[in-house]
Amino acid sequence: MHYSIVQVGPMKWELRAADGTVVGTFEDGIGRTGYDVACIALSGVIGAEMAASDNAAAGDGLLPETWTDDGGIAFSVALPGGRDFSECTWSWRDPAACLVPLMFQTSTEYGHMGADLAGFCEEINEASGTVHGGGRFYDNEAGVAFRDLLLGGRKFGVSVDPSEAVDVDETFECTEWDDEGFCEGGDWKLVFKAYEIAGLTGTPFPGFEKAAIKLGGKQAAAATAPVRASLSIPVAPPVEWLTLGEPHKGQRFIDGRDGGDVLVEQMNDEGAVVGYAVPLEMRDDGLVYGHLTMWGQCHVADPWGPGVCASAQPSRNGYADFLTGHVVCSDGTDVPTGELVVGCEHSSAFDVRGVRDHLAHAGMGWASVNVVDGQYGPWLCGVLRPDLSEAQVRVLRALSLSGEWVGELAGILAVNAPGLPVQRALAASAFNVSGVPAPFTIPMPVMRASARKGELAKLVGGTIVRRCAECEKRRALGLDGTDADSSRLLRHIARRLDTVERRTRHLIGPEAEATRSRLEAVVSS
């Protein structure tokens, strides 16, 4: 609810709700004004409302911007006019335990008269006699107006409002005397020994001339929910993206990072380091880079039997079977590229053309990359397609690359579970190095590998789960795949053909009768 503090007399103040209801009346006293007491009462009213609100914890009704001090909100100095804070001990109400309000005053009236509730303090601290603070704005008329005054890097003055916990020595020094020795005029001097801050008021004329606030460096939402930069993928990328060299330890890589920071240790099941590789990286500006696999990384399907490693081999033709397209770079250079594909299964073909045709017709290309043989493994670099959405890139970042080798690399598919994975990071607890059984085990995926005449004919690095059409037919027939099922299968075929014959007898009688005779002879033999 909207509240305001209004002066209704020379020493009297009222706290009013938006509908004009008087919440409380307060009068000036020694060392404090009725306005100060009204602020204290207001903090209690707002605190009670916040505690009773189910939506208070969710931050409903707040502007996204934060505010912070611009050098301080209070200082241990002496002010002109007789107020001395030089030896003051500063304290404040805990913003985490109660409301410490931020008020807003734009009129040039006495004191803080006419101020409206605009926000609150989230933190207050003190260093070397200077008090600092920061907080939020309410999404109300006063909060929006206060926020708008601070846009563009502007600042606005603030004054601290005291609680009842203030220790001050008041002395009066007479400067004018009449003829009979009576004082006709003078000045009060207030020496503050202790001061507890109960709130803050934005005002054009702060007591401390340097006390001011400004907008915080970031919106409050960014503190709990970091937002990635929007995609900005070029149609014509820099040529350096498609010729990016594989990083080595001790060598500078991209974005000023050292090669040793980019390379990730690759570990075996026992937790021993067996090599290094760069996990696939997709930047918001469109750059793609990483290792497809690692030299010597064994295929988990064990196509040659247990203990015999089958791994990807360096290309004999510079990956010419994969680099069938090209990208025109920003400087006009043409760089040969191949497509990273998503959205389909691995091909069942055993030749380069069959694999390429399958991926081109069944999948969607999402990046154009160059591939070379690096020190650690096949190294790829390139650029995302410029028509990708942020949602699509979000999905792609969760996948891994899986190569299709048919003698040479024929295609690269994005899959959920790769068979030749490039690890991003592994915790020590993932390995059973102490001999104690792990709490759970993630099974390695089973890959497809095929051998012909003693040579590896097909190796794919991704797990594909698909329905077996022939298995469905056999299960419907009640067959288990043994030779004893042959007669049952033939009888099933005979029944189907008999049905076809009877339904088409009037069309091709002689031909159907001849087919039936031949089938009956096969079944009876």
Secondary structure as GFF3:
##gff-version 3
##sequence-region A 1 525
A	DSSP	beta_strand	3	9	.	.	.	ID=ss1
A	DSSP	beta_strand	12	17	.	.	.	ID=ss2
A	DSSP	beta_strand	22	27	.	.	.	ID=ss3
A	DSSP	alpha_helix	34	52	.	.	.	ID=ss4
A	DSSP	beta_strand	62	72	.	.	.	ID=ss5
A	DSSP	beta_strand	74	75	.	.	.	ID=ss6
A	DSSP	beta_strand	83	84	.	.	.	ID=ss7
A	DSSP	beta_strand	89	92	.	.	.	ID=ss8
A	DSSP	beta_strand	101	104	.	.	.	ID=ss9
A	DSSP	beta_strand	116	127	.	.	.	ID=ss10
A	DSSP	beta_strand	130	138	.	.	.	ID=ss11
A	DSSP	alpha_helix	141	149	.	.	.	ID=ss12
A	DSSP	three_ten_helix	151	153	.	.	.	ID=ss13
A	DSSP	beta_strand	155	177	.	.	.	ID=ss14
A	DSSP	beta_strand	183	202	.	.	.	ID=ss15
A	DSSP	beta_strand	212	215	.	.	.	ID=ss16
A	DSSP	alpha_helix	221	224	.	.	.	ID=ss17
A	DSSP	alpha_helix	239	242	.	.	.	ID=ss18
A	DSSP	three_ten_helix	254	256	.	.	.	ID=ss19
A	DSSP	alpha_helix	259	262	.	.	.	ID=ss20
A	DSSP	beta_strand	264	267	.	.	.	ID=ss21
A	DSSP	beta_strand	273	277	.	.	.	ID=ss22
A	DSSP	beta_strand	281	282	.	.	.	ID=ss23
A	DSSP	beta_strand	287	291	.	.	.	ID=ss24
A	DSSP	beta_strand	325	328	.	.	.	ID=ss25
A	DSSP	beta_strand	334	342	.	.	.	ID=ss26
A	DSSP	alpha_helix	352	362	.	.	.	ID=ss27
A	DSSP	beta_strand	364	373	.	.	.	ID=ss28
A	DSSP	beta_strand	378	384	.	.	.	ID=ss29
A	DSSP	alpha_helix	390	397	.	.	.	ID=ss30
A	DSSP	beta_strand	400	405	.	.	.	ID=ss31
A	DSSP	beta_strand	409	415	.	.	.	ID=ss32
A	DSSP	three_ten_helix	428	430	.	.	.	ID=ss33
A	DSSP	beta_strand	449	452	.	.	.	ID=ss34
A	DSSP	beta_strand	455	460	.	.	.	ID=ss35
A	DSSP	alpha_helix	469	477	.	.	.	ID=ss36
A	DSSP	three_ten_helix	483	485	.	.	.	ID=ss37
A	DSSP	alpha_helix	486	504	.	.	.	ID=ss38
A	DSSP	alpha_helix	509	524	.	.	.	ID=ss39
###
